[in-house]
Amino acid sequence: NRTKSQFLANMSHELRTPFQGVTGMLQLLEQSHPTPAQQDLIRTARESADHLLALLNDVLDISAIEAGRIALEHDALNLHRLCRDVQQLMRGQAFARGLRLTLALAPDLPQWIDGDATRIKQILFNLISNAIKFTPSGEISLTARLGADGLLVFTVADTGIGMDAATRSE
């Protein structure tokens, strides 16, 4: 298990180096006064790159969790912006599958919270990615609200088939 975790950590780090080169080139392209069509292509490439980086971070996190070395950040973050950013980044994937991705923020949802933006985004990206993967048509919604206990509640709902009883019991 330790060998597997070390391998995952090494591979993630090795993949990050060329990946940083790709994101650097995208930044240079953005600064080269591209046409509107090229801007759309660059934006799509950047969104894909951001998603790939999130996947690499997931692999590193698994290794850190298995090694007992995961730590949460406690920074001020704009929750409304974070939710809109997640929706914007995932909208392209949903659209490519013919799906609509909506966002609803409760009126009493605070704009600023203390939390770990990276971890919140990872969770939301994973939930929405799964919804996109398993929803053949219709809509996916992301809702953020405060629960009765004052805790933050995110809900990702979709018009997919859902899980059967056997799968839910596993």
SVG drawing of the C-alpha trace seen along z (x, -y; Angstrom):
<svg xmlns="http://www.w3.org/2000/svg" viewBox="-35 -41 44 46">
<polyline fill="none" stroke="black" stroke-width="0.4" points="0.0,0.0 2.9,-2.3 4.6,-1.5 1.3,-2.3 0.9,-5.6 4.6,-6.6 4.1,-5.6 1.0,-7.7 2.7,-10.7 5.7,-10.4 3.6,-10.0 1.5,-13.1 4.6,-15.2 6.1,-13.9 2.9,-14.8 2.7,-18.3 6.0,-19.4 4.9,-19.1 1.4,-20.1 2.7,-23.4 4.4,-24.0 1.0,-23.5 -0.7,-26.0 2.1,-28.5 1.8,-28.2 -2.0,-28.8 -1.2,-32.0 1.1,-33.2 -1.6,-32.5 -4.1,-34.5 -1.8,-37.5 -1.2,-37.3 -4.4,-39.0 -6.2,-36.0 -9.4,-36.2 -12.7,-35.6 -12.8,-32.1 -9.3,-31.4 -10.2,-32.9 -13.0,-30.3 -10.6,-27.5 -8.1,-28.8 -10.8,-29.1 -11.9,-25.5 -8.2,-24.3 -7.7,-26.2 -10.9,-24.8 -9.7,-21.3 -6.3,-22.0 -7.8,-23.2 -9.9,-20.0 -6.8,-17.9 -4.9,-19.7 -7.8,-19.0 -7.6,-15.3 -3.8,-15.3 -4.5,-17.0 -7.0,-14.2 -4.3,-11.6 -2.0,-13.5 -4.7,-13.9 -5.4,-10.1 -1.7,-9.5 -1.7,-12.2 -4.9,-10.7 -3.4,-7.2 -0.3,-8.6 -2.3,-10.6 -0.9,-13.9 -4.0,-15.7 -4.6,-19.2 -7.5,-21.6 -6.9,-25.3 -8.8,-27.9 -8.9,-31.0 -11.5,-33.7 -13.2,-32.7 -15.9,-34.3 -18.4,-31.4 -20.7,-33.0 -17.8,-33.4 -16.5,-29.9 -19.9,-28.4 -20.2,-30.6 -16.7,-29.6 -17.5,-25.9 -20.6,-26.3 -18.7,-28.1 -15.9,-25.5 -18.3,-22.6 -20.8,-24.2 -18.8,-23.3 -18.7,-19.6 -22.5,-19.6 -23.2,-21.5 -21.1,-19.0 -23.4,-16.3 -26.5,-18.3 -27.2,-19.1 -28.1,-22.3 -26.1,-23.2 -27.9,-25.6 -26.8,-27.2 -29.0,-28.4 -27.6,-30.3 -30.0,-30.7 -30.7,-34.3 -29.3,-33.9 -26.1,-32.2 -23.1,-34.3 -20.9,-35.6 -17.7,-35.2 -16.8,-32.1 -13.7,-30.7 -12.8,-27.4 -10.7,-25.4 -11.6,-26.6 -9.5,-23.8 -11.3,-21.0 -14.7,-22.5 -14.1,-22.8 -12.7,-19.3 -15.8,-17.9 -18.2,-19.9 -16.2,-19.1 -16.4,-15.3 -20.1,-15.4 -20.9,-17.4 -18.6,-15.3 -20.4,-12.2 -23.8,-13.8 -22.7,-14.7 -21.4,-11.2 -24.6,-9.5 -27.2,-11.9 -28.1,-11.2 -30.4,-14.2 -31.9,-17.1 -30.4,-19.1 -28.0,-19.2 -28.4,-21.7 -26.0,-22.9 -27.6,-24.5 -25.8,-26.0 -27.7,-26.9 -27.3,-26.9 -28.8,-24.0 -30.9,-24.3 -27.8,-23.7 -26.0,-26.6 -23.7,-24.3 -23.1,-24.8 -25.1,-22.4 -24.4,-21.7 -26.8,-19.7 -26.0,-18.4 -29.2,-17.0 -29.7,-15.6 -32.3,-14.1 -30.4,-10.9 -31.6,-7.4 -30.1,-7.4 -28.8,-4.4 -30.7,-1.2 -31.3,0.2 -28.5,2.8 -25.9,0.1 -27.1,-2.2 -26.7,0.6 -23.1,1.3"/>
</svg>
